[in-house]
């Protein structure tokens, strides 16, 4: 349903479907967020307690005191428990890196677009440089330098992703900065920070939000990718990417180890992207 | 006449002296001198491209980046704005002198409540608390004739009509009770009945707040309605200036004469074609030497190749820059 190009009568017909695509992802994300927040209450076991006698048990089996609803991994740890705890890492890394890179990128982009001159030159060329290097490669190099760990992963992701925000904020600021109300505010004695935060930011935040939702999905994927490569969150901390990575070795014998974290990643990213699409449609004046 | 002279003797609120503005090395405004007297309304009239808007913008140093003030003084109550550091200008803009633009709707931030935008200048310049600023803003909204100001102040610009937005703009511009208000074609985007209301409002506020107004327009109707004094601009120069009655009754420059003749008259022949001025305003790089109206002027002779000075016509302050002031009757 591409609402931007659909004619009015078609949109009428499409309405019920749109409300489903609007609510399902929100419910899904709420589900993941609740799981992450209340992990200690929801998870049946400790995420790191091993049961070497009950290694790689299929979903629904029991071994000693463990009841493996979604099976166990190669060390006999409960997969459901680790998925719930893994949601914490995935969501925390994604949210923190989106906020960090968003704030840095939007600030630099707005400054470049509003002040122009040499600020624009330096910031935007820097953006070009960053965007010309594949993000995951840049992330790998930075982790190699900074070392692994949760905080480092967040810093690395922010470092590699701020140019996307900077570019969109820059473009939007350029178009808003010449509006009479922005010029008037500046003329009337509003300081640069005031003009940026009070007059420009509210008018560009829509586009930035859309980028942020798309980036959020990507950040979940990046964290998983880094963990998958052994550069992210270190064992035994549960993370969907790390679980996927270790489960890959047993794909032929124990499919559930890699499948469930993969499914969670898939659903989370899908949900976030659907919300991003929806937001984009709402913020796009042509679709209203 | 006595009061007139007395008024003229005190220092003007704004005096522009020999202002020259350049864009890319070309003089787009060339030797303009204007004065706005206390509590009076000065109309600057001219066709598109005559430099009237640039002159207006230059007063608060709001010129586009490409343009620069090459020469001249802009004195706001004695302070030369043309050479003032940017930092000091910030205290003046919106405080001692304000400007309103043509597009009232685009001049308001679409995502800020109207009331907050009226308050902004107060909070920036007077450092008032939110509650105090709000009270003054509401009072201002009342005096610009916005009904139900409590509710309106909480609305966003898209909920207001164009005329309403211009009222809000005027409220925001006058909230600090500036000495000078510059209005750059304030009614062009509005329909005629709203235009009349806005003009009345500006005149009333001029009396209440005691603000001098410079109004930039190409509309002779606005001039007749509003102005006390008129400056007619052509080709980046003031070609004629004086009290509005004198200029309307006895223009001394052929351009003013023709400009007035283009205004349709209620008592004119209905069948007769509307008058126009032959030709178009030449580009900035194609202005003729000497009198710049020469290429379109029916009275032009060889003497016009020399630049005429803005000489007084009589004692009322009426002055015109033309070699042929005495031959105006020849224009049919």
Interface residues (C-beta under 8 A of the other chain):
Chain A: X179 X180 X181 X182 X183 X184 X185 X187 X188 X189 X190 X194 X198 X199 X202 X203
Chain B: X60 X62 X90 X91 X93 X94 X95 X98 X99 X101 X103 X106 X107 X108 X109 X110 X111 X112 X117 X120 X121 X124 X125
